[in-house]
Amino acid sequence: MTPERAKELLPIIQAYAEGKQIQWKDTDDNVAFKDVNEDVIWFDDYDYRVKPEKKVVWMNVYRVPGDADVFGAAHKTKEISDAFAGGNDLEFRIACLRIEYEEGEGLQ
């Protein structure tokens, strides 16, 4: 392992020492990262990362009367989502969805 590679892996190794989930993939493959489910062996031809934490938003879905299109607005909590849908907007809201995602998901 080179000093540069050690510097690159140091934050990931620190996270591993703290009990965070580590993921890996072959550097040459264009595949998704996989969870490491055993002791980590730090190979040079693998990419490693700390597994991204899931985030949650609440999405109000609206339909304007007489229009087939729908649009949405995301909020950090259901309570905030409900508050933004108050008043006249409430009659146009057709759903309030809980969405769980990882940053970057679906962008490849």
N, C-alpha and C positions, 0 to 999 in steps of 0.2 A: 504494500500500500504506500502510495506517495504521500508526502506531507500535504499536498493540495487536496488529495482525495480524503485524507483524514479531516482537514478543515471543513470540507463539504459535508462529511458525515457526522461531524461532532454534534450539531444540534439534534440530529435524528437519534444518535446514540444516547444523548442526554434525555430525550423524551422517552426512549425505551427504558432507561434506568428509572424513570419516574412512573413506569407502568402504562404508558400510552401505547395504543395499538400501532404497530408498524406495518407498512405495506411494501411490497416489492414487485418488480417486473423485470424481465430480460431487457437490457438496453437496446438490443437490436429488434425487438418485437414491437409492433404497434398494437399492443393489447392493453387491457385495463390492468390497473394495479390489483394485486391480490393480498389478502391479509396473511401475515406471517403467523403461523399457529404453533411454532416451536421456537427453540432458541435460534437467534439470528446468527447466521454466518455471513460476514460482510465481504461478499464477492465484488471484485472490481467491475465485472460485466453485468451487474444488476443496478437498477435505479431503486432507491429507497425513499420513502416519505413517511411522515406521520399521517395516519388516516385522518382525513378532514372530518370535522364534527358536523353532524347534521344540523341544519337550521330549519326553523319553522316560521311560516308566515300564515296569516289568515287573509284569504282573497275574497273580497266582495265581487260578485258577478252581477252586472246590471244589463237590462235590456230596455231600450227606449221604446215606448209604445209606438206601434206602427212601423217598427224597424226590425229586421231580422238579425242584425248584427248585435253582438254582445261585447262588453268591455269589462275590464276588471281593475281593481285597485287593491294593492297588498298592504297589510298592516302587521305590526309586531305581535299583537295580541288579539284575541277574539273580542275583548271588551272595547278596544280601540276601533276594531272593524265595525262593531255594532254601533258605536258612537258616531262614526263617519256616515253610517247608513241611516241615521235618524232623520226625522222630518220628512220632507217630500221625497228624498232619495229612497226611503224605505219601501215605497210602493213600486219602485223600479228594480230593487234588488231581487234577483231570482235565486241566488244561492250565496252561502258563505262557506268557503272551502278551506280546510286545513291542508297546507302543502308543506311537506318535508323534503329538503333537498340538500345537496352539497354544492358549495360554490364551484362554478365551472361545469356543473353537470349539464349534459346535452349540448355543449358548445363545440365538441370535436367533430 
